[in-house]
Amino acid sequence: MKISIITVVRNNSSSIKDAIESVLSQTYNDIEYIIIDGSSTDGTLDIIQGYARHITKIVSERDKGIYDAMNKGISLASGEIIGILNSDDVYFDDNVIEEVIKAFKE
């Protein structure tokens, strides 16, 4: 069961790395990771590009705010489950997605 995780960000170079690494460290393998960047100017996009080979889709363009960015991500998602992880958040541990999938299967 594929899960799409979407992170939207604009000018959050201070914590985007932690959010990305939190997704990439998950033990569940079938994760589509989408990052929507609102044309950051503080180096955020450079950090994201450093992980580009591990991220399924990266979009960097102006948007009309956080919900417009989330909707862009949702429209790109192909997973049966869609989750949103904000750019200044992290998962509690490396098994969170695996537990979510387990709950959906039950």
Phi, psi and omega per residue, in radians:
M1 nan 2.093 -3.115
K2 -1.455 2.437 3.037
I3 -2.078 2.345 3.073
S4 -1.780 2.172 3.064
I5 -1.910 2.262 -3.106
I6 -2.046 2.278 3.009
T7 -2.104 2.195 3.046
V8 -1.876 2.502 -3.038
V9 -2.681 2.611 2.921
R10 -2.628 2.097 3.094
N11 0.884 1.097 3.086
N12 -2.357 0.936 -3.115
S13 -1.136 -0.320 -3.099
S14 -1.282 -0.428 -3.088
S15 -2.402 -0.010 -3.125
I16 -1.062 -0.613 3.141
K17 -1.047 -0.753 3.140
D18 -1.111 -0.728 3.123
A19 -1.100 -0.817 -3.139
I20 -1.058 -0.847 -3.111
E21 -1.125 -0.541 3.081
S22 -1.101 -0.719 3.093
V23 -1.231 -0.801 -3.070
L24 -1.177 -0.384 -3.120
S25 -1.540 0.000 3.138
Q26 -1.111 2.493 -3.117
T27 -1.335 -0.375 3.124
Y28 -1.303 2.387 -2.991
N29 -1.637 -0.510 -3.014
D30 -1.584 1.151 -3.132
I31 -1.961 2.224 2.969
E32 -1.730 2.083 -3.082
Y33 -1.911 2.145 -3.089
I34 -2.110 2.240 3.058
I35 -2.059 2.234 3.075
I36 -1.952 1.988 -3.127
D37 -1.852 2.280 -3.117
G38 -1.532 0.864 3.135
S39 1.051 0.945 3.129
S40 -1.042 2.597 -3.140
T41 -2.141 0.152 -3.039
D42 -1.928 0.220 -3.120
G43 1.722 -0.043 3.126
T44 -0.992 -0.812 -3.106
L45 -1.100 -0.613 3.088
D46 -1.082 -0.714 3.114
I47 -1.132 -0.808 3.125
I48 -1.021 -0.799 -3.127
Q49 -1.066 -0.483 3.083
G50 -1.119 -0.358 3.121
Y51 -1.916 0.179 -2.970
A52 -0.925 -0.641 -3.088
R53 -1.244 -0.217 3.123
H54 -1.824 -0.093 -3.096
I55 -1.847 2.315 -3.057
T56 -1.196 -0.832 -3.109
K57 -2.490 2.372 3.058
I58 -2.198 2.209 3.068
V59 -2.148 2.231 3.071
S60 -2.248 1.888 -3.139
E61 -2.859 2.800 3.095
R62 -1.083 2.575 3.070
D63 -2.419 -3.105 -3.088
K64 -1.741 0.366 3.128
G65 2.152 3.135 -3.010
I66 -1.051 -0.689 -3.090
Y67 -1.304 -0.565 3.024
D68 -1.100 -0.759 3.124
A69 -1.108 -0.748 3.107
M70 -1.083 -0.742 3.122
N71 -1.112 -0.626 3.048
K72 -1.057 -0.797 3.138
G73 -1.093 -0.767 3.137
I74 -1.085 -0.683 -3.134
S75 -1.167 -0.405 3.116
L76 -1.561 -0.284 -3.032
A77 -1.247 2.497 3.096
S78 -2.151 0.103 -3.133
G79 -1.374 2.752 3.059
E80 -1.253 -0.427 3.094
I81 -2.145 2.439 3.094
I82 -2.120 2.264 3.076
G83 -2.185 2.660 3.113
I84 -2.084 2.205 3.045
L85 -2.067 2.004 -3.130
N86 -1.137 2.747 -3.011
S87 -1.223 -0.204 3.086
D88 -1.988 0.345 3.105
D89 -2.009 2.834 3.044
V90 -2.442 2.752 3.039
Y91 -1.320 2.568 -3.087
F92 -0.986 -0.760 3.069
D93 -2.684 -3.119 -3.035
D94 -1.305 -0.100 -3.094
N95 -1.841 0.082 -3.042
V96 -1.014 -0.889 -3.094
I97 -1.116 -0.690 3.105
E98 -1.048 -0.698 3.110
E99 -1.200 -0.658 3.093
V100 -1.100 -0.806 3.127
I101 -1.056 -0.767 3.124
K102 -1.015 -0.765 3.139
A103 -1.128 -0.706 3.120
F104 -1.157 -0.637 -3.141
K105 -1.226 -0.529 3.127
E106 -1.274 nan nan
